[in-house]
């Protein structure tokens, strides 16, 4: 994004950028850790010269991949920066609000049943209520499911906006997503708030009723002209095969709110689809919005949002202007991105759902180089970056460290290789009373301990410095292990199948609907395993093997069949896997609720674990 701003004439700074204090410590640690890694690779090399076998090869493969991924991850830590903006200084850079650039907002949705229309409506209302000139604000909603239910929901939203927008302005509301606002604020006998709450609840009831029944009561629509649009939904109209639909629901210079103020533009867009042509999912939908908005409003700044990513700060566009209007910023600045902040996360974030590393810690590191990658939502683009920035420009402008950052993300599925190897091979060796690591009395043992604690310790410190707890960090690393054994592994297999020309799985929209009982269990910190998903098979098998190997190792040590000195490293790995697998043991043995592990998965995992043990007995 550029360096810290200098003062604009006699004006105060509008934006500052400083390198974080831990940068020097990060660089020093990287040097020390690099020597440890080189020593480890040397140890592997000398070991292979004396004796080569499949086990030593797998451990070497795991360590080589870990070294590669660790090297790419260090690029994020070489120059992390922190930025501050000063909205109160905008008046020194823009004489009046008429100098503000126009803003087009793109919101994408695809399925009214997996992505409830009220969720999209709340996102749209939160940005329509921005502290920004309404004559310069337009909101475009892409309905890639081509559903008349979603269109009806936004007709209702347009009516409610006439009351909601002035209510937010008058009361200086900060959280302008109606659903979030009414959940966190009580009226305390305030007639105005009670009235607006009632209007919202009535709107929600009408929309949810229409979604549930699939029937639109035209009595709900006051404007006869707007009922005609529903005639386009004929028997031939399907989500995957239909003509384009563009409907202006609110129009500047024509529609006003209840106080007489102009409303922002609100436009519903459902692009035409054909079974004979590829539609490129969300990318295709955004391309259509780019063309439609280019004809209708052609704002120089574009904000992209996902269905459920509402804005929690009405001054967000003004914060963006602190970068766009800053003369000290790089003129090639393409976009300003805000990290996603997830609400409804339980106390200890058992699923690592915040994606703290990916959305808050690592972007600061990439920002200090050239700029973070686009994560799909919460991003303000200059429109011109989509027209005449050749593909080669991005490649030429990326430096080595920036390239390592992108490489780290591109090779994410490779995490599955070392995680899978270390989740099974040392434990199976332990079950077969085979020692594959240095003894505890061997100096090389300390190197392994340093490498393990160094990597985990650095990440833990980053979490703590970002205001998180150790428990949340622990849950995050557990989910990293789970992803490595499930989705990363499946993604790697899918990529390899696609690479050799074999058909792979299609794309499915993630459901945003949560059942009440699931929500209760989640709020209590209980994992959900109620569906017989193939993703659960490898992680359950790994949990069973780790538990069995740890218990067998204890038996060998207690009954002096083997020396504790010989098995310590493998027992540490097995105990670590066992601790991470605790929610799985609960789901298999202790729980009786609907979120327990399905019996089918448990039996398949036991069978697979026994099969792996029998095969390993031949190898070891």
Buried (B, 14 or more C-beta within 10 A) or exposed (E): BBBBBEEBEEEEBBBBBEBBEBBEEBEEBBEEBBEBBEBBBEBBEEBEEEEEEEBBEBBBEBBBBBBBBBBBBBBBBBBBBEBEBBBEBBEBBBEEEEEBBBBBBBBBBBBBBBBBBBBBBBBBBBBBBBBBBBBBBBBBBBBBBBBBBBBBBBBBBBBBBBBBBBBBBEEEBEBBBBBBBBEEEEBEEEEEBEEBBEBBEEBBEBBBEBBEEEEBEEEBBEEEEBBEBBEBBEEEBEBEEBBEBBBBBBBBEEBBBEEEEBBBBBBBBBBEBEEEEEBEBBEBBBBBBBEBBBEBBEBEBBBBBBBBBBBBBBBBBBBBBBBBBBEBBEEEBBBBBBBBEEEEBBEBBBBBBBBBBBBBBBBBBBBBBBBBBEBBBBBBBBBEBBEEBEEEEEEEEBEEBBBBBBBBEEBBBBBBBBBBBBBBBBBBBBBBBBBBBBBBEEEBBEBBBBBBEBBBEBBBBBBEEBEBEEEBBBBBBBBBBBBBBBBBBBBBEBEEEEEEEEEEEEEEBEEBEEEEEBEEBBEEBBBBBBEBEEBBBBBBBBBBBBBBBBEBBBEBBEEEEBBBBBBBBBBBBBBBBBEBBEBBBBBBEEBEEEBBBBEEBBEBBBEBBBEBBEEBEEEB
